[in-house]
Amino acid sequence: MMNINTYSVPDMSCAHCKARIEEEVNKLTGIQNANADPDEKKLTVTFDTNEVQSADIVNAVSQAGYTAEKRSEHCCVRN
């Protein structure tokens, strides 16, 4: 099942931050799309819940050196 979650990333401020976060999140198996927006300080991720969980995404953002907190979740998105 595909979900789209949005996360607050308050310490993301530039294009370098965006690239670093997207790179780290996209390393996870099950990620279909990760789009970081430094202007809105948010990350939107489409992912397969059978392969990756929200906590894994938050941990990947942390590995990139930033903090993330889930804002919203949209369940059951069809491919």
Phi and psi in radians as a Rosetta constraint file:
Dihedral C 1 N 2 CA 2 C 2 CIRCULARHARMONIC -1.649 0.35
Dihedral N 2 CA 2 C 2 N 3 CIRCULARHARMONIC 2.376 0.35
Dihedral C 2 N 3 CA 3 C 3 CIRCULARHARMONIC -2.101 0.35
Dihedral N 3 CA 3 C 3 N 4 CIRCULARHARMONIC 2.708 0.35
Dihedral C 3 N 4 CA 4 C 4 CIRCULARHARMONIC -2.110 0.35
Dihedral N 4 CA 4 C 4 N 5 CIRCULARHARMONIC 2.033 0.35
Dihedral C 4 N 5 CA 5 C 5 CIRCULARHARMONIC -1.975 0.35
Dihedral N 5 CA 5 C 5 N 6 CIRCULARHARMONIC 2.577 0.35
Dihedral C 5 N 6 CA 6 C 6 CIRCULARHARMONIC -2.025 0.35
Dihedral N 6 CA 6 C 6 N 7 CIRCULARHARMONIC 2.385 0.35
Dihedral C 6 N 7 CA 7 C 7 CIRCULARHARMONIC -2.172 0.35
Dihedral N 7 CA 7 C 7 N 8 CIRCULARHARMONIC 2.475 0.35
Dihedral C 7 N 8 CA 8 C 8 CIRCULARHARMONIC -1.407 0.35
Dihedral N 8 CA 8 C 8 N 9 CIRCULARHARMONIC 2.347 0.35
Dihedral C 8 N 9 CA 9 C 9 CIRCULARHARMONIC -2.286 0.35
Dihedral N 9 CA 9 C 9 N 10 CIRCULARHARMONIC 1.407 0.35
Dihedral C 9 N 10 CA 10 C 10 CIRCULARHARMONIC -1.129 0.35
Dihedral N 10 CA 10 C 10 N 11 CIRCULARHARMONIC -0.407 0.35
Dihedral C 10 N 11 CA 11 C 11 CIRCULARHARMONIC -1.694 0.35
Dihedral N 11 CA 11 C 11 N 12 CIRCULARHARMONIC 0.192 0.35
Dihedral C 11 N 12 CA 12 C 12 CIRCULARHARMONIC -1.521 0.35
Dihedral N 12 CA 12 C 12 N 13 CIRCULARHARMONIC 2.228 0.35
Dihedral C 12 N 13 CA 13 C 13 CIRCULARHARMONIC -2.390 0.35
Dihedral N 13 CA 13 C 13 N 14 CIRCULARHARMONIC -0.076 0.35
Dihedral C 13 N 14 CA 14 C 14 CIRCULARHARMONIC -2.662 0.35
Dihedral N 14 CA 14 C 14 N 15 CIRCULARHARMONIC 3.084 0.35
Dihedral C 14 N 15 CA 15 C 15 CIRCULARHARMONIC -1.116 0.35
Dihedral N 15 CA 15 C 15 N 16 CIRCULARHARMONIC -0.593 0.35
Dihedral C 15 N 16 CA 16 C 16 CIRCULARHARMONIC -1.116 0.35
Dihedral N 16 CA 16 C 16 N 17 CIRCULARHARMONIC -0.760 0.35
Dihedral C 16 N 17 CA 17 C 17 CIRCULARHARMONIC -1.024 0.35
Dihedral N 17 CA 17 C 17 N 18 CIRCULARHARMONIC -0.833 0.35
Dihedral C 17 N 18 CA 18 C 18 CIRCULARHARMONIC -0.965 0.35
Dihedral N 18 CA 18 C 18 N 19 CIRCULARHARMONIC -0.887 0.35
Dihedral C 18 N 19 CA 19 C 19 CIRCULARHARMONIC -1.104 0.35
Dihedral N 19 CA 19 C 19 N 20 CIRCULARHARMONIC -0.732 0.35
Dihedral C 19 N 20 CA 20 C 20 CIRCULARHARMONIC -1.113 0.35
Dihedral N 20 CA 20 C 20 N 21 CIRCULARHARMONIC -0.785 0.35
Dihedral C 20 N 21 CA 21 C 21 CIRCULARHARMONIC -1.152 0.35
Dihedral N 21 CA 21 C 21 N 22 CIRCULARHARMONIC -0.847 0.35
Dihedral C 21 N 22 CA 22 C 22 CIRCULARHARMONIC -1.056 0.35
Dihedral N 22 CA 22 C 22 N 23 CIRCULARHARMONIC -0.726 0.35
Dihedral C 22 N 23 CA 23 C 23 CIRCULARHARMONIC -1.052 0.35
Dihedral N 23 CA 23 C 23 N 24 CIRCULARHARMONIC -0.806 0.35
Dihedral C 23 N 24 CA 24 C 24 CIRCULARHARMONIC -1.181 0.35
Dihedral N 24 CA 24 C 24 N 25 CIRCULARHARMONIC -0.767 0.35
Dihedral C 24 N 25 CA 25 C 25 CIRCULARHARMONIC -1.163 0.35
Dihedral N 25 CA 25 C 25 N 26 CIRCULARHARMONIC -0.697 0.35
Dihedral C 25 N 26 CA 26 C 26 CIRCULARHARMONIC -1.182 0.35
Dihedral N 26 CA 26 C 26 N 27 CIRCULARHARMONIC -0.238 0.35
Dihedral C 26 N 27 CA 27 C 27 CIRCULARHARMONIC -1.226 0.35
Dihedral N 27 CA 27 C 27 N 28 CIRCULARHARMONIC -0.381 0.35
Dihedral C 27 N 28 CA 28 C 28 CIRCULARHARMONIC -1.268 0.35
Dihedral N 28 CA 28 C 28 N 29 CIRCULARHARMONIC 2.399 0.35
Dihedral C 28 N 29 CA 29 C 29 CIRCULARHARMONIC -1.169 0.35
Dihedral N 29 CA 29 C 29 N 30 CIRCULARHARMONIC 2.350 0.35
Dihedral C 29 N 30 CA 30 C 30 CIRCULARHARMONIC 1.728 0.35
Dihedral N 30 CA 30 C 30 N 31 CIRCULARHARMONIC -0.070 0.35
Dihedral C 30 N 31 CA 31 C 31 CIRCULARHARMONIC -1.450 0.35
Dihedral N 31 CA 31 C 31 N 32 CIRCULARHARMONIC 2.162 0.35
Dihedral C 31 N 32 CA 32 C 32 CIRCULARHARMONIC -1.582 0.35
Dihedral N 32 CA 32 C 32 N 33 CIRCULARHARMONIC -0.691 0.35
Dihedral C 32 N 33 CA 33 C 33 CIRCULARHARMONIC -2.751 0.35
Dihedral N 33 CA 33 C 33 N 34 CIRCULARHARMONIC 2.411 0.35
Dihedral C 33 N 34 CA 34 C 34 CIRCULARHARMONIC -2.293 0.35
Dihedral N 34 CA 34 C 34 N 35 CIRCULARHARMONIC 2.170 0.35
Dihedral C 34 N 35 CA 35 C 35 CIRCULARHARMONIC -2.275 0.35
Dihedral N 35 CA 35 C 35 N 36 CIRCULARHARMONIC 1.914 0.35
Dihedral C 35 N 36 CA 36 C 36 CIRCULARHARMONIC -1.650 0.35
Dihedral N 36 CA 36 C 36 N 37 CIRCULARHARMONIC 2.435 0.35
Dihedral C 36 N 37 CA 37 C 37 CIRCULARHARMONIC -2.201 0.35
Dihedral N 37 CA 37 C 37 N 38 CIRCULARHARMONIC 1.757 0.35
Dihedral C 37 N 38 CA 38 C 38 CIRCULARHARMONIC -1.149 0.35
Dihedral N 38 CA 38 C 38 N 39 CIRCULARHARMONIC -0.497 0.35
Dihedral C 38 N 39 CA 39 C 39 CIRCULARHARMONIC -1.163 0.35
Dihedral N 39 CA 39 C 39 N 40 CIRCULARHARMONIC -0.706 0.35
Dihedral C 39 N 40 CA 40 C 40 CIRCULARHARMONIC -1.586 0.35
Dihedral N 40 CA 40 C 40 N 41 CIRCULARHARMONIC -0.144 0.35
Dihedral C 40 N 41 CA 41 C 41 CIRCULARHARMONIC 0.955 0.35
Dihedral N 41 CA 41 C 41 N 42 CIRCULARHARMONIC 0.834 0.35
Dihedral C 41 N 42 CA 42 C 42 CIRCULARHARMONIC -2.434 0.35
Dihedral N 42 CA 42 C 42 N 43 CIRCULARHARMONIC 2.748 0.35
Dihedral C 42 N 43 CA 43 C 43 CIRCULARHARMONIC -2.218 0.35
Dihedral N 43 CA 43 C 43 N 44 CIRCULARHARMONIC 2.245 0.35
Dihedral C 43 N 44 CA 44 C 44 CIRCULARHARMONIC -2.005 0.35
Dihedral N 44 CA 44 C 44 N 45 CIRCULARHARMONIC 2.220 0.35
Dihedral C 44 N 45 CA 45 C 45 CIRCULARHARMONIC -2.260 0.35
Dihedral N 45 CA 45 C 45 N 46 CIRCULARHARMONIC 2.264 0.35
Dihedral C 45 N 46 CA 46 C 46 CIRCULARHARMONIC -1.808 0.35
Dihedral N 46 CA 46 C 46 N 47 CIRCULARHARMONIC 2.203 0.35
Dihedral C 46 N 47 CA 47 C 47 CIRCULARHARMONIC -2.640 0.35
Dihedral N 47 CA 47 C 47 N 48 CIRCULARHARMONIC 2.784 0.35
Dihedral C 47 N 48 CA 48 C 48 CIRCULARHARMONIC -1.576 0.35
Dihedral N 48 CA 48 C 48 N 49 CIRCULARHARMONIC 2.010 0.35
Dihedral C 48 N 49 CA 49 C 49 CIRCULARHARMONIC -1.196 0.35
Dihedral N 49 CA 49 C 49 N 50 CIRCULARHARMONIC -0.224 0.35
Dihedral C 49 N 50 CA 50 C 50 CIRCULARHARMONIC -1.375 0.35
Dihedral N 50 CA 50 C 50 N 51 CIRCULARHARMONIC -0.272 0.35
Dihedral C 50 N 51 CA 51 C 51 CIRCULARHARMONIC -2.028 0.35
Dihedral N 51 CA 51 C 51 N 52 CIRCULARHARMONIC -0.467 0.35
Dihedral C 51 N 52 CA 52 C 52 CIRCULARHARMONIC -2.583 0.35
Dihedral N 52 CA 52 C 52 N 53 CIRCULARHARMONIC 2.602 0.35
Dihedral C 52 N 53 CA 53 C 53 CIRCULARHARMONIC -2.030 0.35
Dihedral N 53 CA 53 C 53 N 54 CIRCULARHARMONIC 2.867 0.35
Dihedral C 53 N 54 CA 54 C 54 CIRCULARHARMONIC -0.990 0.35
Dihedral N 54 CA 54 C 54 N 55 CIRCULARHARMONIC -0.688 0.35
Dihedral C 54 N 55 CA 55 C 55 CIRCULARHARMONIC -1.079 0.35
Dihedral N 55 CA 55 C 55 N 56 CIRCULARHARMONIC -0.599 0.35
Dihedral C 55 N 56 CA 56 C 56 CIRCULARHARMONIC -1.124 0.35
Dihedral N 56 CA 56 C 56 N 57 CIRCULARHARMONIC -0.665 0.35
Dihedral C 56 N 57 CA 57 C 57 CIRCULARHARMONIC -1.176 0.35
Dihedral N 57 CA 57 C 57 N 58 CIRCULARHARMONIC -0.798 0.35
Dihedral C 57 N 58 CA 58 C 58 CIRCULARHARMONIC -1.032 0.35
Dihedral N 58 CA 58 C 58 N 59 CIRCULARHARMONIC -0.729 0.35
Dihedral C 58 N 59 CA 59 C 59 CIRCULARHARMONIC -1.134 0.35
Dihedral N 59 CA 59 C 59 N 60 CIRCULARHARMONIC -0.665 0.35
Dihedral C 59 N 60 CA 60 C 60 CIRCULARHARMONIC -1.121 0.35
Dihedral N 60 CA 60 C 60 N 61 CIRCULARHARMONIC -0.718 0.35
Dihedral C 60 N 61 CA 61 C 61 CIRCULARHARMONIC -1.082 0.35
Dihedral N 61 CA 61 C 61 N 62 CIRCULARHARMONIC -0.710 0.35
Dihedral C 61 N 62 CA 62 C 62 CIRCULARHARMONIC -1.106 0.35
Dihedral N 62 CA 62 C 62 N 63 CIRCULARHARMONIC -0.697 0.35
Dihedral C 62 N 63 CA 63 C 63 CIRCULARHARMONIC -1.067 0.35
Dihedral N 63 CA 63 C 63 N 64 CIRCULARHARMONIC -0.549 0.35
Dihedral C 63 N 64 CA 64 C 64 CIRCULARHARMONIC -1.343 0.35
Dihedral N 64 CA 64 C 64 N 65 CIRCULARHARMONIC -0.194 0.35
Dihedral C 64 N 65 CA 65 C 65 CIRCULARHARMONIC 1.788 0.35
Dihedral N 65 CA 65 C 65 N 66 CIRCULARHARMONIC 0.291 0.35
Dihedral C 65 N 66 CA 66 C 66 CIRCULARHARMONIC -2.249 0.35
Dihedral N 66 CA 66 C 66 N 67 CIRCULARHARMONIC 2.941 0.35
Dihedral C 66 N 67 CA 67 C 67 CIRCULARHARMONIC -1.901 0.35
Dihedral N 67 CA 67 C 67 N 68 CIRCULARHARMONIC 2.569 0.35
Dihedral C 67 N 68 CA 68 C 68 CIRCULARHARMONIC -2.442 0.35
Dihedral N 68 CA 68 C 68 N 69 CIRCULARHARMONIC 2.525 0.35
Dihedral C 68 N 69 CA 69 C 69 CIRCULARHARMONIC -2.400 0.35
Dihedral N 69 CA 69 C 69 N 70 CIRCULARHARMONIC 2.295 0.35
Dihedral C 69 N 70 CA 70 C 70 CIRCULARHARMONIC -1.128 0.35
Dihedral N 70 CA 70 C 70 N 71 CIRCULARHARMONIC 2.271 0.35
Dihedral C 70 N 71 CA 71 C 71 CIRCULARHARMONIC -1.685 0.35
Dihedral N 71 CA 71 C 71 N 72 CIRCULARHARMONIC -0.853 0.35
Dihedral C 71 N 72 CA 72 C 72 CIRCULARHARMONIC -2.644 0.35
Dihedral N 72 CA 72 C 72 N 73 CIRCULARHARMONIC 2.813 0.35
Dihedral C 72 N 73 CA 73 C 73 CIRCULARHARMONIC -2.423 0.35
Dihedral N 73 CA 73 C 73 N 74 CIRCULARHARMONIC 2.312 0.35
Dihedral C 73 N 74 CA 74 C 74 CIRCULARHARMONIC -2.086 0.35
Dihedral N 74 CA 74 C 74 N 75 CIRCULARHARMONIC 1.948 0.35
Dihedral C 74 N 75 CA 75 C 75 CIRCULARHARMONIC -1.487 0.35
Dihedral N 75 CA 75 C 75 N 76 CIRCULARHARMONIC 2.654 0.35
Dihedral C 75 N 76 CA 76 C 76 CIRCULARHARMONIC 1.153 0.35
Dihedral N 76 CA 76 C 76 N 77 CIRCULARHARMONIC 0.793 0.35
Dihedral C 76 N 77 CA 77 C 77 CIRCULARHARMONIC -1.351 0.35
Dihedral N 77 CA 77 C 77 N 78 CIRCULARHARMONIC 2.339 0.35
Dihedral C 77 N 78 CA 78 C 78 CIRCULARHARMONIC -1.580 0.35
Dihedral N 78 CA 78 C 78 N 79 CIRCULARHARMONIC 2.505 0.35
